[in-house]
């Protein structure tokens, strides 16, 4: 019996019917709505289930990938080999008046933003409109410009700790410094730890003031970012270059609005590629390559990919 088949059978025994499926399409589970199937998709809803799933795939030695809200990834047209574990770990609890613990699969928007703003607590309200799970927010150090656009707000500013499963299968609680947060970066990019839950310490603030920030951020996003219902996308494609936005460089090279098949460099924001309907991952990669090659040739700047690429060589 192959290692993969053995893992499939063990996962099928460990999870209820309907939560482990072969050849499951991944496109509907991403905001890009692009990509092929997972060899096996497993949906975990509790920390214990995540620990069990990870132990099975690690013991079997089969490739595995964690998928959260699917908001910052592009899945290959051929799909993803091995096991994709989708984190749907829920649960929200208050540890004290200002400290919130949320499962890795809880959505930062609208779940946590709505909950905390209504309670008069600031810190997570900056991320209104950004589709992300808690685990994804820590993975990429979720960020957004402050209301006056004077600085970038990072989720690390309100994270105080988390529960993780380490690469060795140890379940433990860690503090913020463990994650070594950077711009679009954390230790999770470099070590196969998996987040089970995270703790956020927030600041009391008048509800009206928080809601004004929320409205300002939504207006700013509406002016520049695509409506995901009309234009599925994965957010910013390339990382910010110090002192120079990637979108500005792409725009300067005359690529805003460029179309390849059913993929387009968004006409309002050149650092976003949108799915016009039926776009393939190959078409998105073609526009990414065009942007990188053109920007490097005409400006000398090297664009670095920000989104996760799943299933590519």
N, C-alpha and C positions, 0 to 999 in steps of 0.2 A: 504494500500500500504506500502511495506517495505521501510525503510530508504534508502537502497541501490537502489531500483528501482526508488524512487523519485529523488535521486541524478543523476541516469543515465538519466532520462527524462529531468531534468533541464540542465545537461551538453550537451545533444543532442540538446537542443534548443539554448544553448549559443554558440556552436561551429559549424563551417561549416561542411557539410557532409564529412566523411572520416577522421575527426580529433578526433573522439571519437568512439572507437570500443570495443565491448564485446569480451572476450576470445581471446585477441590478444597475439600471441607468443612474448616472451621477449628475447629469445635466440639470434635472429638476431640483437638485439639492444645492445648487450654486446660484449666485446672483447673476452670473454670466449666461446661464442656461446653455452651456456648451460642454461637450465632452462625452466620451463613451462610458461603458459600464465598468463597475468593479467586478473582479472575479468573484469576490464574496463581500457583501456589505453586512456589517453587524451594527445594530443600533443599541447603544448602552444608555440606561436611564438612571443608574445609581453609581456611586463610587465603587461599591463592591463588584458590580458588573464590569466596570472598567478594569479593575485589578484582575479579575478572572479572565477577561478577554485578552489582556496583555500577557498574562502568564501562559495562556494556551498558544498564542502565536509566537511568543519568544521561545517557548520550549520546543515548538515544532520547527523553528528556524525558517518560517515563511516570511516573505516581505509583508510589512504592514504600514498603514498610513492612518493618521488621525484627521478627521474632517469635522469641523464645527459648523458654523453658519454658512460656510462656503462663500464668504463675501470677499475674499482677497486672493482667490485662486483661479487658475485656468487649468482645466482637465483636458488631457490629450484626447484626440478623436478616437484613438484605440482603447481608451479607458485606462484603468490602473490595475496593474498585476498584484496578485496576492489578496490580502484582507484589508478592507477599508473599515475602520471603526469610527462610526459617527457618534460624537459625544452629544447626548441629549440629557445630560445630568442636570436635573432641576433642583429646586429648593432655594428659598430665601429666608434668612432668619436674622434678627437683630441681636447682636452680641451685647450692645449697650445703646444709649440714646443716639450715638453718632456712628457706630460701627456696624457694617452690614456684611454678612457672609452669603455668597451666592454660588450655586453650582456652576460648573464649567460650561454647561450647555445653556444657561440662562442668557437671554439676549440683553445686551447693554441698552439697546434701543429697540422697542419702546419700554420694555419691562422695567429696567432699573432707572432710566431717566424719569419716567412718569412717577414711579414709586417715590423716589427721593425728592423730586421737586415738590410733590404734593405734601411731603413731610417737612418741607422747609430746610432741606439739606443740599448744599452745593458741592460740586466736585465732579460728578458724573453728568451733570446737565450740559457740559460743553459738547458731549458726543451725541447730542440729539441728531437724528437723521442718518447716522452712520450705522449700517447693518453689521453687527458683530456679536459673537458670543463672548462670554467672560473669558474662556480659555483663549480665544483668538485675540482678545484685547491685550492679554498678557504676552502672548506670543509675539505680537508686532509692536507692543508698547503704543497702543492706540493714541492718536493725537489729532488735535484740531487747533486752528488759530483762536486766540482770545477774541472777545467781542470787539475790542478796538484794533484788532489785527497787529498788536504790538509784539506779541510773543506767541509761541506754540505751547499749548497745554498738553501734557502727557499724562496718560493714565497712571504711570508710576508715581505721580504726585499724591495719589489717594490710595494706592495699594499698600497695605501694611504687612501682608503675609498671604500664604496660600498653602493648601494641602496638595501634594504631588505624589506621583509614583515615579521613582527614580529608574534609571536604566538597569539597575540591579533588581528591580521589582520591589524595592522597599517603599512602603507608604509612610510619608512623613510630612510634618509641617515645617515650612521654611519662612524666613522673613524676606522683606523686599529686596535687600541687598543680594540675596541668592541669585536673583534673575539677571543681574548685571545689565540693566536696561540701557539701551542706546536708541538712536533714531531709527525707527523701523526695525528694531533688533532687541533680542533678549537671549538669555542662555538657552532658551528652547529652540533656537535656530541651530545650535551647535551641540546639543546633547539630547538624547531621546527621552527626556523626562516628559511626563504628561500631567497636566493640571486637572485636579478633581474639583476644587473650589477655590475661591479667593475672598480675602477680607479687605473691605474698603473703609477707610476712616474719612468721614465727610465733615463739612463745616456748616454750622447753622447760618442761615441767611433768610431774609424776607422772601416769601413765596413770590410776591409780585416782581421783585428784582430778578429772581431766578427765571421766571417766565419771560421777562423781557429779553434776557440773554438767549433763551430758547428760541424766541421769535426772531431775534436778530440772526442767530446761526442758521435757522431754517430759511430765512430770506436770502442770506448769502449763498447757501447751498443751492437754492432753487434757481438763482441767477446763473450759476456756473456748472452745476452737476446735473447729470441726466436723471430723469424720473425712471426708476428701475422697472416700473411696469411697462413703460414705453420703450426704453433703451436699456436692456440688461447689460450690466458691466461689472467690473471687479474693482472699481475705484482707480486711484492713481496707479499707472503701470510702472513708472520709473521713480526711483528715489530722488528726493530733493538734493540738488547740488548747492553747496554753501554759497549764499549770495546770489543764486541764479536758479529760478524754478525750471524744472525739466519741461513743463508745458510751454513756458515762454521760449525756450530754445527750439522746441519742435515747431511752434508757431512762426518763429523768425525764419525758419527754413521753408515756410510755405506749405506745411503738411496738414494744417488744420482742415478737417473735412474730407481728407483723402479716403477713398473707398477701395476696398479689396474684397470682391465677392459680396458677402452680406455683413462684413465688418467695416467699421468706420472710425477714424480718428475724430472724436466728437467735435462738432462744430463750435461748441461753446468753451471747451477745455481740452487743449491739445495733449494733455497727459492722461486722457481717458480714452479707451477704445470701447465702442459700444457694439452690441449685437443688433443689427437691423432686422433680424428675423431669419433664423436658420444658418447663422454664421458658424463656421468651423474653427477649431483651434488652429488649424494650419493657416487660415486667413488672418486670424489675430496675430499669430507668430510672424506672418509675412509683414504686417504693418509694424510690428515691434522691430523687426530687423531693418525695415526701411527707415524708421525713425532713428535708430541707433547709428546706422551707417551714414545717413545724411547729416545728422548733428555732428558726428565726429569729423566728417569730411569738411563741413562748412564752418564749424565753430571751434573744433579742437576739443570739445567736451565729450567725455565718455559717459553715456547713460548706463545706470545700473538698475537691473530689474528689481522692483519692489514686491510684486505679487508672487505667490507660490505657484510653481509649475508642477502639476501632478501627472505622473505617467509618461513623462518625456524621458528620452535617453539622457 
